[in-house]
Amino acid sequence: MTREGGAVVLDRTQLISTLFALIPVPVAVVDSGGRVILSNSAFTDVFNGIQNIDSLPSQHELEVAGGATYELQTVPLNNQGMKIVYALEITNEVQLRRQAVHLEKMAAIGRLVSGVAHELNNPLAGILGYAQLVSRCELEPSARRMIEVILSQAERAGKIVQSFLSLAAKTEPKRIAFDLNETIRNVVRLREYQAHVENIAVTADFSKDLPYACGDPDQLEQVVLNLFVNAEDAIADSHQRPGSVHLRTFVQNGRIHLSVTDNGSGIHARDMARIFAPFFTTKDRQHGTGLGLSICAEIVKEHGGELYAWSTYGSGSTFTLELPIQREIAPETVEPVRVSEGLALRGKQILVIDDEVHITELIFDVLTRQGARIDLANSAVEALEQIKTKNYDVIICDQRMPGVSGQRLYRLGESLNGDLRHRFLFVTSRGSISPEAIPYPRTGGCNRRLDQSKSTTRFLSRPISSISISTISPAFMKT
């Protein structure tokens, strides 16, 4: 720097050198052979002081130590082949792109799981239904024990299938009163076999008088599932065996609490402040995206609650979910038909529609024993012809059928006879109920008490059984 006639004249070379060093973006000047002849401190720090960019991998995007990703750009400097090389950090963009791919993959898996679960429900219905019919017969003690095993295992499989359907269901967020204990039981049913295989003991202490929570039970189920899987992963990382996951619900300070405690690897103190931050993970890329806990925390926050953690590194962790209590509210849930089995069906005309022949035959066997007159149809087209000619008391219809679905059939039938809407009884699975197709009363949310006298919902839950078939509500009978 010099003075000429009272003016300050900056040395151009010094100015460029100073500005070059202060640029926060990694920048270097390289010759025609790729040799670094000038670089700033940011470039040196990111690329560990390399002397030749030809030693870098050839791909456009580079992941460096620490997990950050940079995009390399070059600009010609002169006709001797010298170039300016600079690197832009695109870590967040890459993580978002990977997460989009992951979400698309999970959506595809969800569709696959849902389809498989629906298909499993059909043979389960046959096993469960006919086993129940056989159990009503006179049997030798040994044969009765065998039937009881078949029944219990079929019911267990049915609950697991329903849990899968609930998890895979894509539904709009809702606000209803629900039992958090039951939500947790669904998760335990999903994971208990895998936990057993991994030598992890799962224990639970459910509050018997737990008040209802208000919100979306499907979203909260995903939160609980994420906490459970994280506990399993922590145990796997610690190689602690036998592992232990303990779930506990309780009320404290006027709020509902769920704690999930494991004896896994724990969380290092330096990471505790970041565990709910998006994209932060202590797992490798193949096993963690860094979004699970941040999404869980956001879901809980939207429910007016809080998610927090306590951990001792090397000894285990406890995650606690806290939700507000919804007082004096009956749960607004969609319940299967459950009334006295003694209902007289003698003389009632019933149409059964299902593309699975063994389902229609099971329903036929059960209801004809009660004196009902049954017509069977294995397609919607066949059913429409029968609806045109007969005035049925009840129409039992599969919601998912190839060609014309149960929903479409319902609307077509309604156009023929508006009174039919009160006689349709859908056979469907949890997570696949269509509000547009099944008319049942709803309330405006958690701040209103549900009118139990009007809460009859017109469906039979899969896998159907001989018991559920034989308990058709009088509300579906024409007068």
NUGUDREN-625305 format. One record per residue (C-alpha): residue in one letter; x, z, y. Coordinates in Angstrom, 3 decimals. Layout:
<site A <X Z Y>>
...
% end
This chain:
<site M <0.000 0.000 0.000>>
<site T <1.425 -1.047 3.406>>
<site R <0.399 -1.089 7.056>>
<site E <0.348 -4.276 9.118>>
<site G <-0.698 -4.008 12.760>>
<site G <-2.440 -0.705 12.081>>
<site A <-4.455 -2.070 9.112>>
<site V <-4.048 -0.811 5.566>>
<site V <-3.043 -3.553 3.141>>
<site L <-3.592 -2.726 -0.538>>
<site D <-1.191 -3.980 -3.139>>
<site R <-3.283 -6.424 -5.174>>
<site T <-1.512 -5.781 -8.446>>
<site Q <-1.833 -2.034 -8.077>>
<site L <-5.527 -2.353 -7.183>>
<site I <-6.304 -4.506 -10.210>>
<site S <-4.343 -2.177 -12.471>>
<site T <-6.207 0.873 -11.151>>
<site L <-9.639 -0.747 -11.467>>
<site F <-8.751 -2.038 -14.947>>
<site A <-7.835 1.460 -16.097>>
<site L <-11.013 2.992 -14.667>>
<site I <-13.462 0.558 -16.305>>
<site P <-15.447 2.642 -18.856>>
<site V <-15.931 -0.376 -21.128>>
<site P <-13.116 -1.144 -23.621>>
<site V <-11.197 -4.126 -22.134>>
<site A <-7.949 -5.860 -23.113>>
<site V <-5.999 -8.977 -22.240>>
<site V <-4.605 -10.855 -25.242>>
<site D <-2.333 -13.873 -25.580>>
<site S <-2.976 -17.002 -27.618>>
<site G <-1.789 -15.228 -30.758>>
<site G <-4.194 -12.328 -30.303>>
<site R <-1.456 -9.895 -29.244>>
<site V <-2.651 -7.205 -26.837>>
<site I <-0.550 -7.407 -23.672>>
<site L <-2.715 -5.159 -21.521>>
<site S <-5.537 -2.733 -22.314>>
<site N <-7.345 0.134 -20.682>>
<site S <-7.633 3.650 -22.095>>
<site A <-11.185 3.042 -23.356>>
<site F <-9.956 0.131 -25.513>>
<site T <-7.059 2.200 -26.828>>
<site D <-9.329 5.132 -27.706>>
<site V <-11.975 3.038 -29.464>>
<site F <-9.627 0.771 -31.420>>
<site N <-6.867 3.325 -32.063>>
<site G <-4.224 1.514 -30.028>>
<site I <-4.132 -1.715 -32.063>>
<site Q <-1.554 -4.248 -30.913>>
<site N <-3.198 -7.430 -32.193>>
<site I <-6.926 -8.169 -32.269>>
<site D <-6.377 -10.495 -35.233>>
<site S <-5.991 -7.287 -37.252>>
<site L <-9.620 -6.457 -36.494>>
<site P <-12.308 -7.551 -38.969>>
<site S <-13.601 -11.042 -38.226>>
<site Q <-17.262 -10.093 -37.786>>
<site H <-18.828 -10.083 -34.337>>
<site E <-20.049 -6.485 -34.648>>
<site L <-17.544 -3.766 -35.495>>
<site E <-18.219 -0.232 -36.674>>
<site V <-15.381 2.073 -35.668>>
<site A <-14.413 5.601 -36.653>>
<site G <-17.176 8.043 -35.787>>
<site G <-19.956 5.598 -36.631>>
<site A <-20.234 3.804 -33.265>>
<site T <-20.822 0.040 -33.333>>
<site Y <-19.371 -2.385 -30.770>>
<site E <-19.989 -6.048 -30.048>>
<site L <-16.822 -7.998 -29.156>>
<site Q <-16.971 -10.617 -26.402>>
<site T <-14.170 -12.894 -25.166>>
<site V <-13.660 -14.769 -21.895>>
<site P <-10.916 -17.439 -21.431>>
<site L <-8.363 -16.351 -18.825>>
<site N <-6.148 -19.433 -18.442>>
<site N <-5.160 -22.673 -20.115>>
<site Q <-2.341 -20.979 -22.025>>
<site G <-4.870 -19.436 -24.427>>
<site M <-4.931 -15.983 -22.897>>
<site K <-8.293 -14.214 -23.095>>
<site I <-10.042 -11.139 -21.835>>
<site V <-11.615 -9.188 -24.685>>
<site Y <-14.224 -6.532 -24.009>>
<site A <-16.456 -4.449 -26.270>>
<site L <-20.039 -3.355 -25.602>>
<site E <-21.392 -0.386 -27.533>>
<site I <-24.584 -1.368 -29.360>>
<site T <-24.900 1.660 -31.637>>
<site N <-28.500 2.432 -30.650>>
<site E <-29.577 -1.200 -30.985>>
<site V <-28.021 -1.440 -34.453>>
<site Q <-29.633 1.831 -35.538>>
<site L <-33.030 0.660 -34.283>>
<site R <-32.587 -2.628 -36.126>>
<site R <-31.646 -0.842 -39.331>>
<site Q <-34.569 1.510 -38.902>>
<site A <-36.955 -1.428 -38.441>>
<site V <-35.681 -2.913 -41.705>>
<site H <-36.001 0.490 -43.378>>
<site L <-39.566 0.944 -42.112>>
<site E <-40.527 -2.519 -43.322>>
<site K <-39.028 -1.687 -46.707>>
<site M <-40.924 1.606 -46.828>>
<site A <-44.148 -0.171 -45.838>>
<site A <-43.656 -2.583 -48.737>>
<site I <-42.983 0.340 -51.075>>
<site G <-46.114 2.037 -49.741>>
<site R <-48.204 -1.032 -50.542>>
<site L <-46.671 -1.185 -54.011>>
<site V <-47.288 2.521 -54.656>>
<site S <-50.873 2.230 -53.438>>
<site G <-51.548 -0.752 -55.701>>
<site V <-49.979 0.916 -58.734>>
<site A <-51.888 4.141 -58.060>>
<site H <-55.188 2.263 -57.865>>
<site E <-54.434 0.514 -61.140>>
<site L <-53.521 3.810 -62.817>>
<site N <-56.828 5.335 -61.747>>
<site N <-58.815 2.922 -63.907>>
<site P <-57.294 3.807 -67.312>>
<site L <-57.226 7.463 -66.247>>
<site A <-60.975 7.295 -65.688>>
<site G <-61.496 6.068 -69.237>>
<site I <-59.229 8.740 -70.738>>
<site L <-60.722 11.567 -68.686>>
<site G <-64.339 10.463 -68.975>>
<site Y <-64.419 9.901 -72.713>>
<site A <-62.343 13.024 -73.402>>
<site Q <-64.981 15.031 -71.523>>
<site L <-67.739 13.418 -73.580>>
<site V <-65.890 14.218 -76.815>>
<site S <-65.328 17.814 -75.662>>
<site R <-69.113 18.318 -75.640>>
<site C <-69.323 17.533 -79.336>>
<site E <-68.915 19.970 -82.213>>
<site L <-65.182 20.037 -82.962>>
<site E <-62.766 21.844 -85.211>>
<site P <-60.638 24.385 -83.260>>
<site S <-57.489 22.291 -83.680>>
<site A <-59.260 19.137 -82.468>>
<site R <-60.689 21.011 -79.468>>
<site R <-57.197 22.172 -78.497>>
<site M <-56.007 18.568 -78.610>>
<site I <-58.891 17.427 -76.414>>
<site E <-58.175 20.235 -73.946>>
<site V <-54.550 19.073 -73.697>>
<site I <-55.710 15.493 -73.069>>
<site L <-58.119 16.704 -70.382>>
<site S <-55.600 18.906 -68.592>>
<site Q <-52.887 16.234 -68.595>>
<site A <-55.305 13.513 -67.452>>
<site E <-56.473 15.761 -64.602>>
<site R <-52.850 16.480 -63.681>>
<site A <-52.033 12.764 -63.639>>
<site G <-55.119 12.139 -61.516>>
<site K <-53.994 14.671 -58.895>>
<site I <-50.541 13.084 -58.738>>
<site V <-52.091 9.641 -58.257>>
<site Q <-54.309 10.978 -55.460>>
<site S <-51.252 12.473 -53.766>>
<site F <-49.491 9.100 -53.901>>
<site L <-52.539 7.373 -52.437>>
<site S <-52.758 9.896 -49.635>>
<site L <-49.088 9.439 -48.799>>
<site A <-49.254 5.636 -48.892>>
<site A <-52.476 5.403 -46.873>>
<site K <-52.220 3.783 -43.444>>
<site T <-54.798 5.509 -41.294>>
<site E <-55.311 6.070 -37.604>>
<site P <-54.324 9.582 -36.465>>
<site K <-57.308 11.913 -36.566>>
<site R <-58.223 15.449 -35.547>>
<site I <-60.096 17.331 -38.233>>
<site A <-60.059 20.889 -39.497>>
<site F <-58.068 21.127 -42.729>>
<site D <-56.485 23.585 -45.140>>
<site L <-52.686 23.565 -44.732>>
<site N <-52.293 25.298 -48.110>>
<site E <-53.928 22.328 -49.856>>
<site T <-51.716 19.906 -47.926>>
<site I <-48.652 21.778 -49.206>>
<site R <-49.987 21.769 -52.783>>
<site N <-50.242 17.964 -52.611>>
<site V <-46.540 17.778 -51.727>>
<site V <-45.555 20.199 -54.492>>
<site R <-47.474 18.075 -57.018>>
<site L <-45.512 15.035 -55.853>>
<site R <-42.087 16.663 -56.103>>
<site E <-42.346 19.301 -58.829>>
<site Y <-41.255 16.998 -61.664>>
<site Q <-38.183 15.703 -59.803>>
<site A <-37.317 19.253 -58.760>>
<site H <-37.543 20.350 -62.399>>
<site V <-35.223 17.497 -63.454>>
<site E <-32.719 18.546 -60.765>>
<site N <-32.870 22.193 -61.938>>
<site I <-34.541 23.330 -58.721>>
<site A <-37.055 26.171 -58.948>>
<site V <-40.052 25.690 -56.644>>
<site T <-41.985 28.818 -55.668>>
<site A <-44.832 29.287 -53.221>>
<site D <-46.506 32.204 -51.493>>
<site F <-49.764 30.983 -49.953>>
<site S <-51.752 33.180 -47.596>>
<site K <-55.167 33.635 -49.205>>
<site D <-56.933 33.936 -45.857>>
<site L <-55.091 31.202 -43.987>>
<site P <-57.261 29.875 -41.126>>
<site Y <-57.904 26.162 -40.805>>
<site A <-55.492 24.049 -38.801>>
<site C <-56.663 21.147 -36.664>>
<site G <-55.119 17.708 -36.715>>
<site D <-54.189 14.930 -39.097>>
<site P <-53.586 16.285 -42.621>>
<site D <-51.883 13.032 -43.684>>
<site Q <-49.324 13.300 -40.879>>
<site L <-48.695 16.983 -41.606>>
<site E <-48.333 16.165 -45.310>>
<site Q <-45.536 13.743 -44.432>>
<site V <-43.852 16.477 -42.362>>
<site V <-43.988 18.933 -45.278>>
<site L <-42.740 16.250 -47.684>>
<site N <-39.792 15.498 -45.406>>
<site L <-38.866 19.191 -45.194>>
<site F <-39.132 19.505 -48.980>>
<site V <-36.945 16.442 -49.655>>
<site N <-34.382 17.651 -47.101>>
<site A <-34.229 20.962 -48.967>>
<site E <-33.621 19.103 -52.246>>
<site D <-30.863 17.038 -50.606>>
<site A <-29.190 20.160 -49.196>>
<site I <-29.162 21.719 -52.663>>
<site A <-27.688 18.519 -54.129>>
<site D <-24.927 18.535 -51.481>>
<site S <-24.030 22.147 -52.253>>
<site H <-24.039 21.641 -56.041>>
<site Q <-25.799 25.019 -56.163>>
<site R <-27.571 25.497 -59.490>>
<site P <-30.116 26.649 -60.131>>
<site G <-31.482 25.466 -56.819>>
<site S <-34.366 27.172 -55.079>>
<site V <-37.061 25.957 -52.690>>
<site H <-39.558 28.559 -51.499>>
<site L <-42.654 27.697 -49.448>>
<site R <-44.614 30.393 -47.644>>
<site T <-47.667 30.302 -45.373>>
<site F <-48.646 33.180 -43.129>>
<site V <-50.216 34.042 -39.784>>
<site Q <-48.073 35.560 -37.058>>
<site N <-48.703 36.008 -33.329>>
<site G <-52.014 34.203 -33.642>>
<site R <-50.437 31.049 -35.133>>
<site I <-50.262 29.457 -38.585>>
<site H <-46.750 29.329 -40.046>>
<site L <-45.168 27.459 -42.943>>
<site S <-41.577 28.242 -43.888>>
<site V <-39.511 26.110 -46.274>>
<site T <-36.398 27.939 -47.504>>
<site D <-33.617 26.534 -49.693>>
<site N <-30.300 27.804 -51.049>>
<site G <-28.480 24.569 -50.279>>
<site S <-25.463 23.685 -48.183>>
<site G <-26.868 24.927 -44.894>>
<site I <-26.230 23.438 -41.453>>
<site H <-23.017 23.905 -39.493>>
<site A <-23.425 25.856 -36.255>>
<site R <-22.085 22.933 -34.208>>
<site D <-24.910 20.708 -35.514>>
<site M <-27.853 23.079 -35.044>>
<site A <-28.566 21.965 -31.474>>
<site R <-28.768 18.308 -32.558>>
<site I <-30.705 18.355 -35.827>>
<site F <-33.966 17.216 -34.189>>
<site A <-32.279 14.522 -32.064>>
<site P <-33.094 10.888 -32.948>>
<site F <-30.471 9.186 -35.126>>
<site F <-28.507 12.372 -35.758>>
<site T <-27.773 12.869 -39.437>>
<site T <-25.142 14.541 -41.581>>
<site K <-25.976 12.183 -44.473>>
<site D <-24.298 8.852 -45.120>>
<site R <-26.029 5.646 -44.073>>
<site Q <-27.445 5.007 -47.543>>
<site H <-29.228 8.358 -47.610>>
<site G <-30.224 9.085 -44.036>>
<site T <-31.413 7.300 -40.899>>
<site G <-31.361 10.315 -38.609>>
<site L <-35.032 9.912 -37.734>>
<site G <-36.788 12.121 -40.295>>
<site L <-36.556 15.470 -38.517>>
<site S <-37.016 13.971 -35.047>>
<site I <-40.259 12.290 -36.150>>
<site C <-41.386 15.524 -37.835>>
<site A <-40.731 17.511 -34.661>>
<site E <-42.671 14.967 -32.596>>
<site I <-45.659 15.061 -34.986>>
<site V <-45.735 18.861 -34.899>>
<site K <-45.454 18.832 -31.103>>
<site E <-48.427 16.443 -30.879>>
<site H <-50.397 19.003 -32.916>>
<site G <-49.633 21.702 -30.353>>
<site G <-47.064 23.293 -32.631>>
<site E <-43.339 23.774 -32.984>>
<site L <-40.696 23.074 -35.628>>
<site Y <-37.509 25.111 -35.677>>
<site A <-34.697 25.989 -38.062>>
<site W <-32.438 28.848 -39.053>>
<site S <-29.378 28.301 -41.209>>
<site T <-26.197 29.866 -42.522>>
<site Y <-23.585 27.251 -43.308>>
<site G <-22.865 27.303 -47.019>>
<site S <-25.824 29.550 -47.881>>
<site G <-29.036 27.669 -47.106>>
<site S <-31.645 26.976 -44.448>>
<site T <-35.190 27.850 -43.438>>
<site F <-37.358 25.402 -41.519>>
<site T <-40.501 26.868 -39.989>>
<site L <-43.517 24.864 -38.916>>
<site E <-45.844 26.621 -36.479>>
<site L <-49.382 25.426 -35.649>>
<site P <-52.222 26.775 -33.513>>
<site I <-55.221 28.319 -35.274>>
<site Q <-58.602 26.583 -35.016>>
<site R <-61.165 29.358 -35.161>>
<site E <-64.694 29.211 -36.609>>
<site I <-64.449 25.647 -37.795>>
<site A <-65.618 24.261 -41.099>>
<site P <-63.251 21.616 -42.480>>
<site E <-64.376 18.072 -41.779>>
<site T <-63.300 16.560 -45.043>>
<site V <-64.694 13.780 -47.177>>
<site E <-65.749 15.494 -50.384>>
<site P <-66.787 13.908 -53.660>>
<site V <-70.338 14.411 -54.854>>
<site R <-70.628 17.835 -56.496>>
<site V <-74.071 19.174 -57.382>>
<site S <-75.716 20.739 -60.390>>
<site E <-75.319 18.789 -63.602>>
<site G <-78.885 19.609 -64.479>>
<site L <-80.287 16.924 -62.160>>
<site A <-82.971 14.944 -63.985>>
<site L <-82.337 11.198 -63.949>>
<site R <-85.020 10.302 -66.436>>
<site G <-86.654 7.030 -65.511>>
<site K <-84.360 6.329 -62.556>>
<site Q <-83.165 2.733 -62.193>>
<site I <-79.399 2.558 -61.556>>
<site L <-77.121 -0.453 -61.038>>
<site V <-73.430 -0.003 -61.915>>
<site I <-70.945 -2.521 -60.441>>
<site D <-67.276 -2.545 -61.462>>
<site D <-64.883 -5.269 -62.608>>
<site E <-63.393 -2.821 -65.148>>
<site V <-65.618 -3.023 -68.226>>
<site H <-64.605 0.381 -69.609>>
<site I <-65.676 2.013 -66.317>>
<site T <-69.159 0.505 -66.419>>
<site E <-69.468 1.437 -70.100>>
<site L <-68.409 5.024 -69.386>>
<site I <-70.993 5.381 -66.609>>
<site F <-73.594 3.750 -68.866>>
<site D <-72.861 6.208 -71.704>>
<site V <-73.076 9.249 -69.417>>
<site L <-76.216 8.352 -67.476>>
<site T <-78.249 6.959 -70.368>>
<site R <-77.837 10.370 -72.029>>
<site Q <-79.731 11.753 -69.033>>
<site G <-82.571 9.267 -69.400>>
<site A <-81.606 6.826 -66.659>>
<site R <-82.195 3.086 -67.007>>
<site I <-78.893 1.334 -66.381>>
<site D <-78.042 -2.254 -65.444>>
<site L <-74.404 -3.348 -65.459>>
<site A <-72.611 -5.927 -63.318>>
<site N <-68.933 -6.880 -63.445>>
<site S <-68.852 -8.770 -60.140>>
<site A <-70.470 -8.682 -56.717>>
<site V <-72.070 -12.088 -57.271>>
<site E <-73.757 -10.862 -60.442>>
<site A <-74.849 -7.675 -58.688>>
<site L <-76.464 -9.545 -55.770>>
<site E <-78.694 -11.472 -58.150>>
<site Q <-79.890 -8.207 -59.687>>
<site I <-80.403 -6.556 -56.282>>
<site K <-82.678 -9.451 -55.294>>
<site T <-84.975 -8.865 -58.265>>
<site K <-85.003 -5.067 -58.684>>
<site N <-85.512 -2.053 -56.442>>
<site Y <-82.754 0.342 -57.562>>
<site D <-82.767 4.088 -56.999>>
<site V <-78.957 4.212 -56.957>>
<site I <-76.252 1.521 -56.781>>
<site I <-72.854 2.744 -58.029>>
<site C <-70.268 0.282 -56.729>>
<site D <-66.489 -0.034 -56.978>>
<site Q <-65.084 -0.393 -53.467>>
<site R <-62.076 -2.483 -54.569>>
<site M <-63.123 -5.582 -56.496>>
<site P <-61.577 -9.061 -56.660>>
<site G <-63.423 -11.743 -54.749>>
<site V <-66.264 -10.031 -52.914>>
<site S <-65.286 -6.402 -52.260>>
<site G <-67.613 -3.426 -52.468>>
<site Q <-67.649 -3.248 -48.665>>
<site R <-68.751 -6.876 -48.385>>
<site L <-71.363 -6.391 -51.103>>
<site Y <-72.725 -3.381 -49.227>>
<site R <-73.269 -5.469 -46.100>>
<site L <-74.802 -8.361 -48.038>>
<site G <-77.133 -5.981 -49.840>>
<site E <-78.104 -4.353 -46.566>>
<site S <-79.090 -7.753 -45.168>>
<site L <-81.443 -8.192 -48.125>>
<site N <-82.878 -4.690 -47.945>>
<site G <-81.927 -2.334 -45.112>>
<site D <-83.049 0.658 -47.163>>
<site L <-80.213 0.038 -49.655>>
<site R <-77.609 1.656 -47.398>>
<site H <-78.861 5.098 -48.398>>
<site R <-78.600 4.316 -52.124>>
<site F <-75.028 3.010 -52.352>>
<site L <-72.563 5.306 -54.078>>
<site F <-68.987 4.030 -53.860>>
<site V <-66.321 4.600 -56.498>>
<site T <-63.094 4.826 -54.525>>
<site S <-59.768 6.561 -54.167>>
<site R <-58.541 9.035 -51.642>>
<site G <-56.898 7.169 -48.795>>
<site S <-58.938 3.985 -49.322>>
<site I <-62.291 5.063 -47.905>>
<site S <-63.565 2.694 -45.250>>
<site P <-65.537 4.383 -42.464>>
<site E <-67.080 1.021 -41.610>>
<site A <-68.448 0.561 -45.110>>
<site I <-69.547 4.089 -45.962>>
<site P <-72.033 5.674 -43.549>>
<site Y <-71.416 9.393 -43.366>>
<site P <-71.835 11.687 -40.383>>
<site R <-68.804 12.659 -38.324>>
<site T <-68.252 15.236 -35.647>>
<site G <-66.510 14.773 -32.330>>
<site G <-63.403 16.693 -33.356>>
<site C <-62.126 20.168 -34.087>>
<site N <-63.982 21.831 -31.252>>
<site R <-67.379 21.372 -32.874>>
<site R <-68.693 23.075 -35.983>>
<site L <-69.507 20.644 -38.748>>
<site D <-73.177 20.461 -39.658>>
<site Q <-72.912 21.177 -43.373>>
<site S <-76.515 20.166 -43.988>>
<site K <-75.592 16.563 -43.088>>
<site S <-72.143 16.338 -44.620>>
<site T <-73.021 14.512 -47.857>>
<site T <-70.589 11.651 -48.330>>
<site R <-71.550 8.740 -50.525>>
<site F <-68.687 8.263 -52.934>>
<site L <-67.313 9.240 -56.328>>
<site S <-63.599 9.996 -56.276>>
<site R <-61.261 8.254 -58.721>>
<site P <-60.357 8.935 -61.389>>
<site I <-64.044 9.451 -62.111>>
<site S <-65.076 11.707 -64.963>>
<site S <-68.175 12.234 -67.058>>
<site I <-68.832 15.391 -65.029>>
<site S <-68.644 13.692 -61.627>>
<site I <-70.777 10.799 -62.891>>
<site S <-73.497 13.145 -64.099>>
<site T <-73.728 14.988 -60.774>>
<site I <-75.354 12.401 -58.536>>
<site S <-76.775 13.959 -55.391>>
<site P <-80.551 13.803 -54.842>>
<site A <-79.759 12.441 -51.361>>
<site F <-79.168 9.043 -52.974>>
<site M <-82.553 8.915 -54.669>>
<site K <-85.337 6.959 -53.010>>
<site T <-88.535 8.872 -52.394>>
% end
